[in-house]
Amino acid sequence: MSYWKVMLGKGSLFAPQALAGGFIGIDDGIGLNMTPLLDLPEPDFRAEVRSRLETANPSASRGTLSQYATTLWRVAQGIQVDDQVLSPTGTPGQVRLGRVTGEYHYVPGEPLPHRRSVT
């Protein structure tokens, strides 16, 4: 079992929705469904995501793109069922602890569309 920190939007903006809905998640800003990439080895997954992010954000730094591709990989593949997640609630100093109960799934058109179910 591992422990992960997952922000639920900038400044924990979507923490109330995620806590009520029983999920953690992040956004990529471009609507990329990563489900077809899940069978790729980590380096290939990250390279493909980085390339797509770069196409959508040509002015972003290489470091920023690499960091975000790694974060997306962690949510999609790195975090495992039964791992623990800590998520700030938006109240200073307050976090919630949850256990991951589901595999990665993509919910288009919703905040934090790259999701994992948690209890």
Buried (B, 14 or more C-beta within 10 A) or exposed (E): EEEBEBBBBEEBBBBEBBBEBBBBBBBBEEEBEBEEBEEBEEEEBBBBBBEBBBEBBEEBEEEBBBEBBBBBBBBBBBBEEEBBBBBBBBEEEEBBEBEBEEBBBBBEEBBBBBBBBBE
